[in-house]
Amino acid sequence: MIEQAFQVFGKNSFQNAIFYSNQQCLRFELSEGSEEASYVKMFTSALNKSTQIIDTIFEKSEKISICFAFPGDSYLSNFSVFKELKELQIDIPKNNFKLREWVEDDEWNRNYLFFNINKSELHKIIFGKLGTELGIKPSFWFDLYIYDINLGVLVHPYDDRGMDVVGTNKFMIKRLYKQYHSSLLDYDVNVMREWFGAL
């Protein structure tokens, strides 16, 4: 499962800031408002936008693949995060796949945990990921990658601020570019226009 995911999307798509290491991909801005205004508004806007976009992407998928990535010498060192996953009622299936590798530049081990879930369970994972920077509990800080190999699309919600979409399915990505253009991140929108044309 891991080898197939790396082959289809590229290993660089399971790192940080994947928008900048891919071509013809998208970066969405999720949360609205400011810390001074309301964490509730920031969180709910991020949750609503991301859910709408993700539902559009995976509308015909029954099973979804998940990758959690995180540093640490052991899973036990991240016990508190796995406890948060339990509180979110996220059950990692026994049939999962693990990889640990040394990252020379960062001088730590990066762990990858891959598994499949029913699409109906996805909302709990999105909730938990988007809440972490805003202090909403339960939540988790693990890097999150959501994908469907057959569809050829990978989604990386990095926190409540934004979400990257990459993959081989350029038809779907261009559809998202047009359908959700009002949610594209302004900072990178000129690059996206070069790839996909004027809106």
WORAPE-V841298 format. One record per residue. N is the residue number from 1. PHI is phi in radians with two decimals (999 if undefined). Layout:
((N/PHI) (N/PHI))
This chain:
((1/999) (2/-1.17) (3/-1.05) (4/-1.14) (5/-1.10) (6/-1.12) (7/-1.22) (8/-1.28) (9/-1.78) (10/1.51) (11/-1.11) (12/-1.13) (13/-1.44) (14/-2.04) (15/-2.07) (16/-1.67) (17/0.84) (18/-1.23) (19/-1.02) (20/-1.49) (21/-1.99) (22/-2.29) (23/-1.99) (24/0.85) (25/-2.28) (26/-2.22) (27/-2.29) (28/-1.83) (29/-1.65) (30/-1.84) (31/-1.30) (32/-2.13) (33/1.65) (34/-2.46) (35/-1.02) (36/-1.19) (37/-1.36) (38/-2.99) (39/-1.12) (40/-1.09) (41/-1.12) (42/-1.05) (43/-1.20) (44/-1.14) (45/-1.16) (46/-1.11) (47/-1.15) (48/-1.16) (49/-1.12) (50/-1.10) (51/-1.10) (52/-1.10) (53/-1.17) (54/-1.14) (55/-1.09) (56/-1.14) (57/-1.09) (58/-1.77) (59/-1.05) (60/-1.85) (61/-1.56) (62/-1.65) (63/-1.92) (64/-2.15) (65/-1.70) (66/-2.16) (67/-2.24) (68/-1.76) (69/-2.27) (70/-2.85) (71/-1.43) (72/2.47) (73/-1.44) (74/-2.73) (75/-1.20) (76/-1.08) (77/-1.17) (78/-1.98) (79/-0.97) (80/-1.09) (81/-1.26) (82/-1.13) (83/-1.15) (84/-1.11) (85/-1.07) (86/-1.10) (87/-1.16) (88/-1.40) (89/1.09) (90/-1.66) (91/-1.76) (92/-1.34) (93/-1.14) (94/-1.11) (95/-1.46) (96/-2.25) (97/-2.30) (98/-2.15) (99/-2.51) (100/-2.20) (101/-2.49) (102/-1.40) (103/-1.82) (104/-1.07) (105/-1.08) (106/-1.63) (107/1.00) (108/-2.69) (109/-1.50) (110/-1.89) (111/-1.78) (112/-2.10) (113/-2.22) (114/-1.93) (115/-2.86) (116/-1.91) (117/-2.38) (118/-1.28) (119/-1.00) (120/-1.13) (121/-1.61) (122/-1.15) (123/-1.06) (124/-1.22) (125/-1.22) (126/-1.09) (127/-0.97) (128/-1.12) (129/-1.27) (130/-1.29) (131/-1.47) (132/-1.11) (133/-1.25) (134/-1.68) (135/1.33) (136/-1.47) (137/-2.06) (138/-1.30) (139/-2.74) (140/-2.49) (141/-1.78) (142/-0.92) (143/-1.12) (144/-2.14) (145/-2.28) (146/-2.08) (147/-2.70) (148/-2.34) (149/-0.99) (150/-1.16) (151/-1.31) (152/1.40) (153/-2.33) (154/-2.20) (155/-2.07) (156/-2.23) (157/-1.31) (158/-1.56) (159/-3.04) (160/-1.12) (161/-1.32) (162/-2.89) (163/-2.67) (164/-1.80) (165/-2.26) (166/-2.34) (167/2.61) (168/-1.57) (169/-1.49) (170/-1.20) (171/-1.10) (172/-1.15) (173/-1.14) (174/-1.19) (175/-1.06) (176/-1.13) (177/-0.99) (178/-1.38) (179/-1.22) (180/-2.06) (181/-1.08) (182/-1.22) (183/-1.78) (184/-1.14) (185/-1.21) (186/-0.98) (187/-1.03) (188/-1.94) (189/-1.16) (190/-1.13) (191/-1.13) (192/-1.13) (193/-1.12) (194/-1.09) (195/-1.35) (196/-1.99) (197/1.64) (198/-1.19) (199/-1.54))
